[in-house]
Amino acid sequence: MATLTQQPTQPPLRFFSRPYQQRIGLIPTTISIVLGWVITALGFISACYALQYYRLTGALMMLAVFCLGFLMTFITHRFISEIQEEHELYINGNLLSLSRLNKDDSTHVKQELSLSEVSSAEYYPAADTSNMVLHGKTADLEIPLWSFGPKAEEKIVQYIKAHDVQVVDIPGSVVI
């Protein structure tokens, strides 16, 4: 009588993104955005003053201030959108499932990818923007590791490397 030996299976892993108050880079980013808006306001006041006495210089300053204001609006909107996003990564054997919930507009996006389909992976380990892009045969999956925290990031990367996925580390100085 033959006995079947079962392979020990790992229990499913579930990772939740940290609350935005605990995310890396929150305070420096907030300070930078506030400082950018203060500089924009001071630039606008200076441009208004220059416009009264030096029309061409004032007009050029006003153009520069409007460009800076447009850039600051884009950066602020992106920052607020990232704050409103929550991530959940569920790993069950070979299957990776990433859910993104945007609390602002109540959208929920779920992506799934099997590790057996992954041909390669790129790992960007910069602390405040770390992520991993898994390249599958039919789709890619970008995992925002920065939102889960350093300990969870380490577990996720080790799990993926343990499943014979070729992971290419790309240092932060190379990323533009």
Rosetta blueprint (number, residue, H / E / L):
1 M L
2 A L
3 T L
4 L L
5 T L
6 Q L
7 Q L
8 P L
9 T L
10 Q L
11 P L
12 P L
13 L E
14 R E
15 F E
16 F E
17 S L
18 R L
19 P L
20 Y H
21 Q H
22 Q H
23 R L
24 I L
25 G L
26 L H
27 I H
28 P H
29 T H
30 T H
31 I H
32 S H
33 I H
34 V H
35 L H
36 G H
37 W H
38 V H
39 I H
40 T H
41 A H
42 L H
43 G H
44 F H
45 I H
46 S H
47 A H
48 C H
49 Y H
50 A H
51 L H
52 Q H
53 Y H
54 Y L
55 R H
56 L H
57 T H
58 G H
59 A H
60 L H
61 M H
62 M H
63 L H
64 A H
65 V H
66 F H
67 C H
68 L H
69 G H
70 F H
71 L H
72 M H
73 T H
74 F H
75 I H
76 T H
77 H H
78 R H
79 F H
80 I H
81 S H
82 E H
83 I H
84 Q H
85 E E
86 E E
87 H E
88 E E
89 L E
90 Y E
91 I E
92 N E
93 G L
94 N L
95 L E
96 L E
97 S E
98 L E
99 S E
100 R E
101 L E
102 N E
103 K L
104 D L
105 D L
106 S L
107 T E
108 H E
109 V E
110 K E
111 Q E
112 E E
113 L E
114 S E
115 L H
116 S H
117 E H
118 V E
119 S E
120 S E
121 A E
122 E E
123 Y E
124 Y E
125 P L
126 A L
127 A L
128 D L
129 T L
130 S L
131 N E
132 M E
133 V E
134 L E
135 H E
136 G E
137 K L
138 T L
139 A L
140 D E
141 L E
142 E E
143 I E
144 P L
145 L H
146 W H
147 S H
148 F L
149 G L
150 P H
151 K H
152 A H
153 E H
154 E H
155 K H
156 I H
157 V H
158 Q H
159 Y H
160 I H
161 K H
162 A H
163 H L
164 D L
165 V L
166 Q L
167 V E
168 V E
169 D E
170 I L
171 P L
172 G L
173 S L
174 V L
175 V L
176 I L
